[in-house]
Amino acid sequence: MPKLKTNRGAAKRFSRTASGAFKRSQGYRRHILTKKSTKRKRQLRAPILVHKADTPAVVKMLPYA
């Protein structure tokens, strides 16, 4: 059976935690930052886990992660 290709876009966006979940960074922090409060921007810095329903799709894109 041939080796599977990793989706390179997904590889840059997701990383697996020790427990097997996937970490991702949050959106809404790229532009138009002046109207967003400092608190909101600070909270968007923190990584968040991928939702359980979306995890199988990420696993497919990252077969060796």
PyMOL Python script that loads the backbone (N, CA, C, O; Angstrom):
from pymol import cmd

cmd.read_pdbstr("""\
ATOM      1  N   MET A   1       0.838  -1.183   0.000  1.00  0.00           N
ATOM      2  CA  MET A   1       0.000   0.000   0.000  1.00  0.00           C
ATOM      3  C   MET A   1       0.887   1.253   0.000  1.00  0.00           C
ATOM      4  O   MET A   1       1.846   1.329   0.768  1.00  0.00           O
ATOM      5  N   PRO A   2       0.573   2.235  -0.857  1.00  0.00           N
ATOM      6  CA  PRO A   2       1.431   3.422  -0.918  1.00  0.00           C
ATOM      7  C   PRO A   2       1.299   4.287   0.332  1.00  0.00           C
ATOM      8  O   PRO A   2       0.322   4.220   1.078  1.00  0.00           O
ATOM      9  N   LYS A   3       2.325   5.093   0.517  1.00  0.00           N
ATOM     10  CA  LYS A   3       2.295   6.023   1.643  1.00  0.00           C
ATOM     11  C   LYS A   3       1.244   7.100   1.370  1.00  0.00           C
ATOM     12  O   LYS A   3       0.976   7.445   0.220  1.00  0.00           O
ATOM     13  N   LEU A   4       0.658   7.621   2.440  1.00  0.00           N
ATOM     14  CA  LEU A   4      -0.341   8.672   2.306  1.00  0.00           C
ATOM     15  C   LEU A   4       0.337  10.036   2.358  1.00  0.00           C
ATOM     16  O   LEU A   4       1.337  10.224   3.052  1.00  0.00           O
ATOM     17  N   LYS A   5      -0.220  10.975   1.619  1.00  0.00           N
ATOM     18  CA  LYS A   5       0.317  12.331   1.651  1.00  0.00           C
ATOM     19  C   LYS A   5      -0.353  13.129   2.752  1.00  0.00           C
ATOM     20  O   LYS A   5      -1.563  13.040   2.962  1.00  0.00           O
ATOM     21  N   THR A   6       0.453  13.905   3.446  1.00  0.00           N
ATOM     22  CA  THR A   6      -0.047  14.827   4.457  1.00  0.00           C
ATOM     23  C   THR A   6      -0.520  16.089   3.757  1.00  0.00           C
ATOM     24  O   THR A   6       0.149  16.585   2.851  1.00  0.00           O
ATOM     25  N   ASN A   7      -1.667  16.610   4.168  1.00  0.00           N
ATOM     26  CA  ASN A   7      -2.140  17.892   3.660  1.00  0.00           C
ATOM     27  C   ASN A   7      -1.273  18.978   4.289  1.00  0.00           C
ATOM     28  O   ASN A   7      -1.347  19.211   5.495  1.00  0.00           O
ATOM     29  N   ARG A   8      -0.462  19.633   3.489  1.00  0.00           N
ATOM     30  CA  ARG A   8       0.525  20.582   4.021  1.00  0.00           C
ATOM     31  C   ARG A   8      -0.119  21.816   4.639  1.00  0.00           C
ATOM     32  O   ARG A   8       0.415  22.388   5.589  1.00  0.00           O
ATOM     33  N   GLY A   9      -1.261  22.227   4.105  1.00  0.00           N
ATOM     34  CA  GLY A   9      -1.971  23.362   4.696  1.00  0.00           C
ATOM     35  C   GLY A   9      -2.445  23.024   6.097  1.00  0.00           C
ATOM     36  O   GLY A   9      -2.354  23.847   7.008  1.00  0.00           O
ATOM     37  N   ALA A  10      -2.952  21.806   6.264  1.00  0.00           N
ATOM     38  CA  ALA A  10      -3.422  21.360   7.581  1.00  0.00           C
ATOM     39  C   ALA A  10      -2.252  21.182   8.541  1.00  0.00           C
ATOM     40  O   ALA A  10      -2.377  21.466   9.732  1.00  0.00           O
ATOM     41  N   ALA A  11      -1.116  20.713   8.031  1.00  0.00           N
ATOM     42  CA  ALA A  11       0.057  20.486   8.878  1.00  0.00           C
ATOM     43  C   ALA A  11       0.536  21.785   9.517  1.00  0.00           C
ATOM     44  O   ALA A  11       1.068  21.782  10.627  1.00  0.00           O
ATOM     45  N   LYS A  12       0.341  22.903   8.802  1.00  0.00           N
ATOM     46  CA  LYS A  12       0.764  24.199   9.336  1.00  0.00           C
ATOM     47  C   LYS A  12      -0.248  24.763  10.325  1.00  0.00           C
ATOM     48  O   LYS A  12       0.087  25.653  11.107  1.00  0.00           O
ATOM     49  N   ARG A  13      -1.479  24.261  10.302  1.00  0.00           N
ATOM     50  CA  ARG A  13      -2.540  24.832  11.134  1.00  0.00           C
ATOM     51  C   ARG A  13      -2.848  24.037  12.399  1.00  0.00           C
ATOM     52  O   ARG A  13      -3.311  24.604  13.390  1.00  0.00           O
ATOM     53  N   PHE A  14      -2.596  22.730  12.374  1.00  0.00           N
ATOM     54  CA  PHE A  14      -2.976  21.871  13.494  1.00  0.00           C
ATOM     55  C   PHE A  14      -1.768  21.139  14.045  1.00  0.00           C
ATOM     56  O   PHE A  14      -0.855  20.783  13.300  1.00  0.00           O
ATOM     57  N   SER A  15      -1.763  20.914  15.364  1.00  0.00           N
ATOM     58  CA  SER A  15      -0.752  20.049  15.967  1.00  0.00           C
ATOM     59  C   SER A  15      -1.432  19.175  16.998  1.00  0.00           C
ATOM     60  O   SER A  15      -2.376  19.597  17.666  1.00  0.00           O
ATOM     61  N   ARG A  16      -0.944  17.956  17.120  1.00  0.00           N
ATOM     62  CA  ARG A  16      -1.567  16.989  18.024  1.00  0.00           C
ATOM     63  C   ARG A  16      -1.035  17.173  19.442  1.00  0.00           C
ATOM     64  O   ARG A  16       0.155  17.414  19.643  1.00  0.00           O
ATOM     65  N   THR A  17      -1.926  17.060  20.418  1.00  0.00           N
ATOM     66  CA  THR A  17      -1.526  17.138  21.817  1.00  0.00           C
ATOM     67  C   THR A  17      -1.159  15.742  22.314  1.00  0.00           C
ATOM     68  O   THR A  17      -1.361  14.757  21.603  1.00  0.00           O
ATOM     69  N   ALA A  18      -0.629  15.655  23.509  1.00  0.00           N
ATOM     70  CA  ALA A  18      -0.222  14.369  24.071  1.00  0.00           C
ATOM     71  C   ALA A  18      -1.406  13.430  24.252  1.00  0.00           C
ATOM     72  O   ALA A  18      -1.255  12.211  24.173  1.00  0.00           O
ATOM     73  N   SER A  19      -2.585  13.997  24.493  1.00  0.00           N
ATOM     74  CA  SER A  19      -3.773  13.167  24.702  1.00  0.00           C
ATOM     75  C   SER A  19      -4.424  12.734  23.393  1.00  0.00           C
ATOM     76  O   SER A  19      -5.378  11.956  23.403  1.00  0.00           O
ATOM     77  N   GLY A  20      -3.913  13.234  22.265  1.00  0.00           N
ATOM     78  CA  GLY A  20      -4.440  12.823  20.962  1.00  0.00           C
ATOM     79  C   GLY A  20      -5.407  13.801  20.339  1.00  0.00           C
ATOM     80  O   GLY A  20      -5.867  13.578  19.219  1.00  0.00           O
ATOM     81  N   ALA A  21      -5.731  14.880  21.032  1.00  0.00           N
ATOM     82  CA  ALA A  21      -6.596  15.916  20.464  1.00  0.00           C
ATOM     83  C   ALA A  21      -5.758  16.803  19.542  1.00  0.00           C
ATOM     84  O   ALA A  21      -4.535  16.670  19.498  1.00  0.00           O
ATOM     85  N   PHE A  22      -6.403  17.695  18.817  1.00  0.00           N
ATOM     86  CA  PHE A  22      -5.678  18.611  17.942  1.00  0.00           C
ATOM     87  C   PHE A  22      -5.845  20.045  18.433  1.00  0.00           C
ATOM     88  O   PHE A  22      -6.935  20.478  18.804  1.00  0.00           O
ATOM     89  N   LYS A  23      -4.726  20.763  18.421  1.00  0.00           N
ATOM     90  CA  LYS A  23      -4.706  22.181  18.789  1.00  0.00           C
ATOM     91  C   LYS A  23      -4.806  23.001  17.527  1.00  0.00           C
ATOM     92  O   LYS A  23      -4.294  22.607  16.479  1.00  0.00           O
ATOM     93  N   ARG A  24      -5.471  24.152  17.622  1.00  0.00           N
ATOM     94  CA  ARG A  24      -5.500  25.083  16.500  1.00  0.00           C
ATOM     95  C   ARG A  24      -5.474  26.498  17.046  1.00  0.00           C
ATOM     96  O   ARG A  24      -5.814  26.732  18.205  1.00  0.00           O
ATOM     97  N   SER A  25      -5.066  27.447  16.200  1.00  0.00           N
ATOM     98  CA  SER A  25      -5.110  28.839  16.624  1.00  0.00           C
ATOM     99  C   SER A  25      -6.439  29.437  16.203  1.00  0.00           C
ATOM    100  O   SER A  25      -7.091  28.937  15.286  1.00  0.00           O
ATOM    101  N   GLN A  26      -6.836  30.499  16.869  1.00  0.00           N
ATOM    102  CA  GLN A  26      -8.130  31.102  16.607  1.00  0.00           C
ATOM    103  C   GLN A  26      -8.041  32.149  15.507  1.00  0.00           C
ATOM    104  O   GLN A  26      -6.986  32.742  15.280  1.00  0.00           O
ATOM    105  N   GLY A  27      -9.146  32.365  14.839  1.00  0.00           N
ATOM    106  CA  GLY A  27      -9.219  33.354  13.777  1.00  0.00           C
ATOM    107  C   GLY A  27      -9.536  34.738  14.327  1.00  0.00           C
ATOM    108  O   GLY A  27      -9.518  34.958  15.538  1.00  0.00           O
ATOM    109  N   TYR A  28      -9.823  35.662  13.425  1.00  0.00           N
ATOM    110  CA  TYR A  28     -10.219  37.039  13.752  1.00  0.00           C
ATOM    111  C   TYR A  28      -9.097  37.847  14.404  1.00  0.00           C
ATOM    112  O   TYR A  28      -9.362  38.756  15.191  1.00  0.00           O
ATOM    113  N   ARG A  29      -7.844  37.515  14.078  1.00  0.00           N
ATOM    114  CA  ARG A  29      -6.744  38.301  14.639  1.00  0.00           C
ATOM    115  C   ARG A  29      -5.769  38.760  13.571  1.00  0.00           C
ATOM    116  O   ARG A  29      -4.601  39.012  13.870  1.00  0.00           O
ATOM    117  N   ARG A  30      -6.222  38.873  12.344  1.00  0.00           N
ATOM    118  CA  ARG A  30      -5.313  39.232  11.250  1.00  0.00           C
ATOM    119  C   ARG A  30      -5.354  40.717  10.883  1.00  0.00           C
ATOM    120  O   ARG A  30      -4.312  41.322  10.631  1.00  0.00           O
ATOM    121  N   HIS A  31      -6.527  41.293  10.853  1.00  0.00           N
ATOM    122  CA  HIS A  31      -6.632  42.695  10.438  1.00  0.00           C
ATOM    123  C   HIS A  31      -7.849  43.328  11.104  1.00  0.00           C
ATOM    124  O   HIS A  31      -8.627  42.653  11.778  1.00  0.00           O
ATOM    125  N   ILE A  32      -8.000  44.640  10.902  1.00  0.00           N
ATOM    126  CA  ILE A  32      -9.051  45.441  11.556  1.00  0.00           C
ATOM    127  C   ILE A  32      -8.968  45.236  13.074  1.00  0.00           C
ATOM    128  O   ILE A  32      -9.964  44.918  13.723  1.00  0.00           O
ATOM    129  N   LEU A  33      -7.773  45.423  13.622  1.00  0.00           N
ATOM    130  CA  LEU A  33      -7.550  45.166  15.043  1.00  0.00           C
ATOM    131  C   LEU A  33      -7.836  46.386  15.912  1.00  0.00           C
ATOM    132  O   LEU A  33      -7.934  46.265  17.133  1.00  0.00           O
ATOM    133  N   THR A  34      -7.973  47.566  15.292  1.00  0.00           N
ATOM    134  CA  THR A  34      -8.139  48.782  16.092  1.00  0.00           C
ATOM    135  C   THR A  34      -9.474  48.809  16.806  1.00  0.00           C
ATOM    136  O   THR A  34      -9.571  49.334  17.915  1.00  0.00           O
ATOM    137  N   LYS A  35     -10.507  48.251  16.189  1.00  0.00           N
ATOM    138  CA  LYS A  35     -11.829  48.294  16.822  1.00  0.00           C
ATOM    139  C   LYS A  35     -12.043  47.156  17.816  1.00  0.00           C
ATOM    140  O   LYS A  35     -13.021  47.170  18.563  1.00  0.00           O
ATOM    141  N   LYS A  36     -11.147  46.175  17.836  1.00  0.00           N
ATOM    142  CA  LYS A  36     -11.277  45.054  18.773  1.00  0.00           C
ATOM    143  C   LYS A  36     -10.598  45.424  20.088  1.00  0.00           C
ATOM    144  O   LYS A  36      -9.530  46.036  20.097  1.00  0.00           O
ATOM    145  N   SER A  37     -11.222  45.052  21.180  1.00  0.00           N
ATOM    146  CA  SER A  37     -10.674  45.407  22.488  1.00  0.00           C
ATOM    147  C   SER A  37      -9.404  44.614  22.771  1.00  0.00           C
ATOM    148  O   SER A  37      -9.181  43.542  22.209  1.00  0.00           O
ATOM    149  N   THR A  38      -8.582  45.163  23.650  1.00  0.00           N
ATOM    150  CA  THR A  38      -7.328  44.506  24.035  1.00  0.00           C
ATOM    151  C   THR A  38      -7.616  43.147  24.649  1.00  0.00           C
ATOM    152  O   THR A  38      -6.896  42.181  24.393  1.00  0.00           O
ATOM    153  N   LYS A  39      -8.663  43.068  25.457  1.00  0.00           N
ATOM    154  CA  LYS A  39      -9.035  41.801  26.094  1.00  0.00           C
ATOM    155  C   LYS A  39      -9.379  40.753  25.046  1.00  0.00           C
ATOM    156  O   LYS A  39      -8.945  39.605  25.141  1.00  0.00           O
ATOM    157  N   ARG A  40     -10.161  41.153  24.044  1.00  0.00           N
ATOM    158  CA  ARG A  40     -10.576  40.223  22.990  1.00  0.00           C
ATOM    159  C   ARG A  40      -9.373  39.717  22.197  1.00  0.00           C
ATOM    160  O   ARG A  40      -9.280  38.526  21.900  1.00  0.00           O
ATOM    161  N   LYS A  41      -8.447  40.625  21.852  1.00  0.00           N
ATOM    162  CA  LYS A  41      -7.253  40.236  21.102  1.00  0.00           C
ATOM    163  C   LYS A  41      -6.363  39.314  21.929  1.00  0.00           C
ATOM    164  O   LYS A  41      -5.788  38.361  21.402  1.00  0.00           O
ATOM    165  N   ARG A  42      -6.253  39.601  23.229  1.00  0.00           N
ATOM    166  CA  ARG A  42      -5.435  38.772  24.114  1.00  0.00           C
ATOM    167  C   ARG A  42      -6.008  37.363  24.224  1.00  0.00           C
ATOM    168  O   ARG A  42      -5.263  36.384  24.212  1.00  0.00           O
ATOM    169  N   GLN A  43      -7.344  37.262  24.331  1.00  0.00           N
ATOM    170  CA  GLN A  43      -7.979  35.947  24.442  1.00  0.00           C
ATOM    171  C   GLN A  43      -7.890  35.151  23.147  1.00  0.00           C
ATOM    172  O   GLN A  43      -7.886  33.921  23.175  1.00  0.00           O
ATOM    173  N   LEU A  44      -7.819  35.842  22.017  1.00  0.00           N
ATOM    174  CA  LEU A  44      -7.702  35.155  20.730  1.00  0.00           C
ATOM    175  C   LEU A  44      -6.304  34.580  20.501  1.00  0.00           C
ATOM    176  O   LEU A  44      -6.113  33.752  19.610  1.00  0.00           O
ATOM    177  N   ARG A  45      -5.332  35.015  21.298  1.00  0.00           N
ATOM    178  CA  ARG A  45      -3.971  34.478  21.189  1.00  0.00           C
ATOM    179  C   ARG A  45      -3.895  33.014  21.593  1.00  0.00           C
ATOM    180  O   ARG A  45      -3.116  32.245  21.028  1.00  0.00           O
ATOM    181  N   ALA A  46      -4.700  32.633  22.565  1.00  0.00           N
ATOM    182  CA  ALA A  46      -4.605  31.296  23.148  1.00  0.00           C
ATOM    183  C   ALA A  46      -5.055  30.234  22.155  1.00  0.00           C
ATOM    184  O   ALA A  46      -6.053  30.427  21.462  1.00  0.00           O
ATOM    185  N   PRO A  47      -4.335  29.109  22.073  1.00  0.00           N
ATOM    186  CA  PRO A  47      -4.785  28.020  21.212  1.00  0.00           C
ATOM    187  C   PRO A  47      -6.039  27.369  21.770  1.00  0.00           C
ATOM    188  O   PRO A  47      -6.333  27.476  22.960  1.00  0.00           O
ATOM    189  N   ILE A  48      -6.766  26.701  20.906  1.00  0.00           N
ATOM    190  CA  ILE A  48      -8.034  26.074  21.283  1.00  0.00           C
ATOM    191  C   ILE A  48      -8.039  24.688  20.655  1.00  0.00           C
ATOM    192  O   ILE A  48      -7.352  24.461  19.659  1.00  0.00           O
ATOM    193  N   LEU A  49      -8.796  23.764  21.217  1.00  0.00           N
ATOM    194  CA  LEU A  49      -8.859  22.410  20.673  1.00  0.00           C
ATOM    195  C   LEU A  49      -9.876  22.340  19.538  1.00  0.00           C
ATOM    196  O   LEU A  49     -10.900  23.023  19.554  1.00  0.00           O
ATOM    197  N   VAL A  50      -9.568  21.498  18.552  1.00  0.00           N
ATOM    198  CA  VAL A  50     -10.500  21.258  17.453  1.00  0.00           C
ATOM    199  C   VAL A  50     -11.710  20.523  18.017  1.00  0.00           C
ATOM    200  O   VAL A  50     -11.566  19.639  18.861  1.00  0.00           O
ATOM    201  N   HIS A  51     -12.887  20.883  17.558  1.00  0.00           N
ATOM    202  CA  HIS A  51     -14.127  20.270  18.047  1.00  0.00           C
ATOM    203  C   HIS A  51     -14.141  18.779  17.720  1.00  0.00           C
ATOM    204  O   HIS A  51     -13.598  18.346  16.703  1.00  0.00           O
ATOM    205  N   LYS A  52     -14.765  18.014  18.588  1.00  0.00           N
ATOM    206  CA  LYS A  52     -14.808  16.555  18.447  1.00  0.00           C
ATOM    207  C   LYS A  52     -15.388  16.132  17.090  1.00  0.00           C
ATOM    208  O   LYS A  52     -14.927  15.157  16.496  1.00  0.00           O
ATOM    209  N   ALA A  53     -16.381  16.852  16.608  1.00  0.00           N
ATOM    210  CA  ALA A  53     -17.022  16.515  15.338  1.00  0.00           C
ATOM    211  C   ALA A  53     -16.097  16.735  14.145  1.00  0.00           C
ATOM    212  O   ALA A  53     -16.247  16.076  13.116  1.00  0.00           O
ATOM    213  N   ASP A  54     -15.139  17.657  14.273  1.00  0.00           N
ATOM    214  CA  ASP A  54     -14.227  17.965  13.165  1.00  0.00           C
ATOM    215  C   ASP A  54     -12.942  17.158  13.217  1.00  0.00           C
ATOM    216  O   ASP A  54     -12.171  17.168  12.257  1.00  0.00           O
ATOM    217  N   THR A  55     -12.695  16.460  14.318  1.00  0.00           N
ATOM    218  CA  THR A  55     -11.440  15.734  14.488  1.00  0.00           C
ATOM    219  C   THR A  55     -11.207  14.655  13.421  1.00  0.00           C
ATOM    220  O   THR A  55     -10.083  14.543  12.930  1.00  0.00           O
ATOM    221  N   PRO A  56     -12.231  13.845  13.035  1.00  0.00           N
ATOM    222  CA  PRO A  56     -11.983  12.840  11.994  1.00  0.00           C
ATOM    223  C   PRO A  56     -11.481  13.429  10.673  1.00  0.00           C
ATOM    224  O   PRO A  56     -10.671  12.800   9.991  1.00  0.00           O
ATOM    225  N   ALA A  57     -11.940  14.601  10.308  1.00  0.00           N
ATOM    226  CA  ALA A  57     -11.487  15.255   9.077  1.00  0.00           C
ATOM    227  C   ALA A  57     -10.014  15.655   9.202  1.00  0.00           C
ATOM    228  O   ALA A  57      -9.250  15.521   8.246  1.00  0.00           O
ATOM    229  N   VAL A  58      -9.620  16.141  10.371  1.00  0.00           N
ATOM    230  CA  VAL A  58      -8.232  16.536  10.590  1.00  0.00           C
ATOM    231  C   VAL A  58      -7.331  15.307  10.585  1.00  0.00           C
ATOM    232  O   VAL A  58      -6.222  15.353  10.053  1.00  0.00           O
ATOM    233  N   VAL A  59      -7.800  14.213  11.172  1.00  0.00           N
ATOM    234  CA  VAL A  59      -7.026  12.965  11.192  1.00  0.00           C
ATOM    235  C   VAL A  59      -6.759  12.471   9.772  1.00  0.00           C
ATOM    236  O   VAL A  59      -5.674  11.969   9.479  1.00  0.00           O
ATOM    237  N   LYS A  60      -7.743  12.611   8.898  1.00  0.00           N
ATOM    238  CA  LYS A  60      -7.587  12.213   7.499  1.00  0.00           C
ATOM    239  C   LYS A  60      -6.539  13.046   6.788  1.00  0.00           C
ATOM    240  O   LYS A  60      -5.775  12.539   5.966  1.00  0.00           O
ATOM    241  N   MET A  61      -6.510  14.328   7.112  1.00  0.00           N
ATOM    242  CA  MET A  61      -5.542  15.226   6.475  1.00  0.00           C
ATOM    243  C   MET A  61      -4.146  15.052   7.028  1.00  0.00           C
ATOM    244  O   MET A  61      -3.168  15.337   6.337  1.00  0.00           O
ATOM    245  N   LEU A  62      -4.033  14.582   8.280  1.00  0.00           N
ATOM    246  CA  LEU A  62      -2.735  14.411   8.938  1.00  0.00           C
ATOM    247  C   LEU A  62      -2.561  12.950   9.368  1.00  0.00           C
ATOM    248  O   LEU A  62      -2.643  12.647  10.558  1.00  0.00           O
ATOM    249  N   PRO A  63      -2.324  12.051   8.424  1.00  0.00           N
ATOM    250  CA  PRO A  63      -2.274  10.624   8.770  1.00  0.00           C
ATOM    251  C   PRO A  63      -1.123  10.242   9.699  1.00  0.00           C
ATOM    252  O   PRO A  63      -1.214   9.234  10.400  1.00  0.00           O
ATOM    253  N   TYR A  64      -0.043  11.025   9.720  1.00  0.00           N
ATOM    254  CA  TYR A  64       1.117  10.640  10.526  1.00  0.00           C
ATOM    255  C   TYR A  64       1.354  11.577  11.706  1.00  0.00           C
ATOM    256  O   TYR A  64       2.396  11.499  12.356  1.00  0.00           O
ATOM    257  N   ALA A  65       0.413  12.449  11.987  1.00  0.00           N
ATOM    258  CA  ALA A  65       0.586  13.395  13.101  1.00  0.00           C
ATOM    259  C   ALA A  65       0.340  12.711  14.434  1.00  0.00           C
ATOM    260  O   ALA A  65       0.440  13.349  15.483  1.00  0.00           O
TER     261      ALA A  65
END
""", "prot")
cmd.dss("prot")
cmd.show_as("cartoon", "prot")
cmd.util.cbc("prot")
cmd.orient("prot")
